[in-house]
């Protein structure tokens, strides 16, 4: 598979990603990862899911104020299995297993639905894990988002913006420069290493009733 700065040409299979390395190229974008039939199957599963709006998720709302009222739902086991079977597991495992002292491996993915006015503010995925009593939250290592809406116009917004800190920056939130502006193309897949600052642009009113439908989440590790 031909890779240019993390951009992968359309129409390739997961086998073509076996030589991909997140150590060399920390942002991976694959177009047409899902077929139209596969996307339809996931949308049908989304219709059966139990959704919660951001206004019903107080901890998340605290992290992302002024982000509209996007919705989140759990993925049923059959769809989770389809997702994991299709992802390029070889480069994922090679990256995750490169961290020392691992005692546990975790993953967590959810459905997301963004409509007009919804967005996600800039963050680096390190501060949104919540620990249980006496146990630290797992460390997020790889983030993933993949899109299942039927159509998406450029005027509708909802782009994923990925940043890198300026080399001379210091402080909790450094000065950032844009490295990737990734349109939420139907059927595309995006993965990147964590920590990495990113945000989701606000969905424009011109999207009307169209929803930005995705699965997003992380591969995580727990350490001694």
C-alpha positions as CSV (number, residue, x, y, z in Angstrom):
1,X,0.0,0.0,0.0
2,X,1.2,3.5,-0.9
3,X,1.4,5.8,2.1
4,X,2.0,9.6,1.8
5,X,2.2,11.4,5.2
6,X,-0.3,8.9,6.6
7,X,-2.7,9.2,3.6
8,X,-3.6,5.8,2.2
9,X,-5.0,5.4,-1.3
10,X,-8.6,4.1,-1.6
11,X,-9.6,0.6,-2.5
12,X,-6.9,-1.3,-0.6
13,X,-7.3,-4.1,1.9
14,X,-6.1,-4.5,5.5
15,X,-3.4,-6.9,4.2
16,X,-1.9,-3.9,2.5
17,X,-1.4,-2.2,5.9
18,X,0.7,-5.0,7.4
19,X,3.9,-3.0,6.8
20,X,2.4,0.2,8.2
21,X,4.1,1.6,11.3
22,X,2.6,4.1,13.8
23,X,6.1,4.8,15.0
24,X,7.1,6.0,11.5
25,X,3.7,7.6,10.6
26,X,1.6,8.5,13.6
27,X,-1.6,9.5,11.6
28,X,-3.2,7.0,9.3
29,X,-6.1,7.9,7.0
30,X,-7.7,5.2,4.8
31,X,-10.4,6.1,2.3
32,X,-13.2,3.7,1.3
33,X,-12.3,1.4,4.2
34,X,-16.0,0.3,4.5
35,X,-18.2,-0.7,1.6
36,X,-21.7,0.8,1.1
37,X,-23.3,-2.4,2.3
38,X,-21.1,-2.5,5.5
39,X,-22.0,1.1,6.2
40,X,-25.7,0.4,5.8
41,X,-25.4,-2.5,8.3
42,X,-23.8,-0.3,10.9
43,X,-26.4,2.4,10.4
44,X,-29.1,-0.1,11.0
45,X,-27.4,-1.2,14.2
46,X,-27.1,2.5,15.2
47,X,-30.9,2.8,14.7
48,X,-31.4,0.0,17.3
49,X,-28.9,1.5,19.8
50,X,-29.8,3.4,23.0
51,X,-28.5,6.9,22.6
52,X,-27.5,9.5,25.2
53,X,-27.1,13.2,24.4
54,X,-24.2,15.2,25.7
55,X,-26.6,17.1,28.0
56,X,-27.2,13.7,29.7
57,X,-23.4,13.0,30.2
58,X,-22.3,15.4,33.0
59,X,-18.7,14.3,33.2
60,X,-18.2,14.5,29.4
61,X,-20.1,17.8,29.3
62,X,-17.6,19.3,31.8
63,X,-14.7,18.3,29.6
64,X,-16.4,19.7,26.4
65,X,-18.5,22.8,27.1
66,X,-20.0,24.7,24.2
67,X,-19.9,21.6,22.0
68,X,-23.5,21.4,21.0
69,X,-25.5,18.3,22.0
70,X,-24.0,15.4,20.1
71,X,-25.1,11.9,21.0
72,X,-23.3,8.7,22.1
73,X,-24.3,5.0,22.2
74,X,-22.8,1.7,23.1
75,X,-21.9,-0.7,20.3
76,X,-23.6,-4.2,20.5
77,X,-21.2,-7.2,20.5
78,X,-21.9,-8.3,16.9
79,X,-20.9,-5.0,15.5
80,X,-17.9,-4.7,17.8
81,X,-16.7,-8.1,16.5
82,X,-17.1,-6.9,12.9
83,X,-15.1,-3.8,13.6
84,X,-12.2,-5.6,15.2
85,X,-12.1,-8.2,12.4
86,X,-11.7,-5.4,9.9
87,X,-9.1,-3.2,11.6
88,X,-5.4,-3.6,10.7
89,X,-4.5,-5.4,13.8
90,X,-0.8,-6.1,13.0
91,X,0.4,-2.4,13.1
92,X,-2.0,-1.8,16.0
93,X,-0.6,-4.6,18.1
94,X,3.0,-3.7,17.2
95,X,2.5,-0.2,18.5
96,X,0.5,-1.0,21.6
97,X,2.9,-3.7,22.7
98,X,5.9,-1.5,22.3
99,X,5.2,0.1,25.7
100,X,7.0,-1.5,28.7
101,X,5.4,-2.9,31.8
102,X,2.0,-3.7,30.4
103,X,-0.2,-5.8,32.7
104,X,-3.5,-5.3,30.9
105,X,-4.9,-4.3,27.5
106,X,-8.2,-2.5,27.0
107,X,-10.3,-1.1,24.2
108,X,-13.4,1.0,24.2
109,X,-15.4,2.2,21.2
110,X,-18.8,3.9,21.0
111,X,-21.2,5.2,18.3
112,X,-21.3,9.0,17.9
113,X,-23.8,11.2,16.1
114,X,-23.1,14.9,15.4
115,X,-25.8,17.2,13.9
116,X,-25.8,20.9,13.0
117,X,-24.1,22.9,15.8
118,X,-22.2,20.0,17.3
119,X,-18.4,20.0,17.6
120,X,-15.6,18.7,19.9
121,X,-13.1,21.1,21.4
122,X,-9.3,20.7,21.2
123,X,-7.9,18.0,23.5
124,X,-5.2,15.4,23.4
125,X,-7.1,12.3,24.7
126,X,-5.0,12.1,27.9
127,X,-7.4,13.7,30.4
128,X,-10.8,12.1,29.6
129,X,-10.2,8.8,31.3
130,X,-11.9,8.3,34.7
131,X,-10.3,6.1,37.4
132,X,-12.1,3.8,39.7
133,X,-11.4,3.7,43.4
134,X,-7.8,2.7,44.0
135,X,-7.1,2.1,40.3
136,X,-5.8,4.4,37.6
137,X,-7.5,4.8,34.3
138,X,-5.9,2.9,31.4
139,X,-3.6,4.9,29.2
140,X,-4.9,5.6,25.7
141,X,-2.3,4.6,23.1
142,X,-4.2,4.7,19.7
143,X,-7.3,6.7,18.8
144,X,-9.6,5.6,16.0
145,X,-12.6,7.2,14.2
146,X,-14.4,5.7,11.3
147,X,-17.5,7.1,9.4
148,X,-20.8,5.5,8.4
149,X,-23.1,8.3,7.1
150,X,-24.3,7.8,3.6
151,X,-23.1,11.2,2.2
152,X,-21.2,14.3,3.4
153,X,-20.7,17.6,1.6
154,X,-17.6,19.8,2.3
155,X,-19.8,22.7,3.3
156,X,-21.3,20.7,6.2
157,X,-18.1,20.9,8.3
158,X,-17.3,18.3,10.9
159,X,-13.7,17.9,9.8
160,X,-11.2,16.3,12.1
161,X,-8.3,18.7,12.7
162,X,-5.1,17.2,14.0
163,X,-2.3,19.3,15.5
164,X,1.3,19.2,16.5
165,X,2.8,21.5,19.2
166,X,5.2,24.2,18.1
167,X,8.8,23.2,19.1
168,X,9.3,26.3,21.2
169,X,6.0,26.0,23.0
170,X,5.7,25.2,26.7
171,X,2.8,24.9,29.2
172,X,-0.2,22.8,29.6
173,X,-1.8,23.7,26.3
174,X,1.0,24.6,23.8
175,X,0.8,26.7,20.7
176,X,-0.4,24.4,18.0
177,X,0.0,24.1,14.3
178,X,-2.4,22.1,12.0
179,X,-0.9,18.9,10.5
180,X,-4.0,17.3,9.1
181,X,-7.5,18.5,8.1
182,X,-9.5,15.3,7.5
183,X,-12.9,15.4,6.0
184,X,-15.4,12.9,7.4
185,X,-15.7,11.0,4.1
186,X,-18.2,8.1,4.2
187,X,-16.5,4.8,4.8
188,X,-13.1,6.3,5.7
189,X,-10.9,5.3,8.7
190,X,-8.6,7.5,10.8
191,X,-6.2,6.3,13.4
192,X,-3.5,8.3,15.3
193,X,-1.2,7.9,18.3
194,X,-2.1,9.4,21.7
195,X,-1.3,12.0,23.0
196,X,-2.1,14.1,20.0
197,X,-4.1,17.3,20.0
198,X,-7.2,17.3,17.8
199,X,-10.7,18.6,17.5
200,X,-13.9,18.1,15.5
201,X,-15.1,21.2,13.6
202,X,-18.6,22.3,14.2
203,X,-21.2,20.8,11.9
204,X,-22.6,23.6,9.8
205,X,-26.3,24.5,9.7
206,X,-26.2,23.7,5.9
207,X,-26.1,20.0,6.9
208,X,-29.8,20.2,7.7
209,X,-31.0,16.9,9.1
210,X,-27.8,15.0,8.0
211,X,-25.9,13.4,10.8
212,X,-22.1,12.8,11.1
213,X,-22.2,9.1,12.1
214,X,-19.1,7.5,13.4
215,X,-17.5,4.9,15.7
216,X,-14.7,6.3,17.8
217,X,-12.5,5.1,20.7
218,X,-9.2,3.9,21.8
219,X,-6.8,1.0,22.2
220,X,-5.4,1.3,25.8
221,X,-2.8,-0.2,28.2
222,X,-2.7,-0.7,31.9
223,X,0.7,-0.8,33.6
224,X,2.4,-2.1,36.8
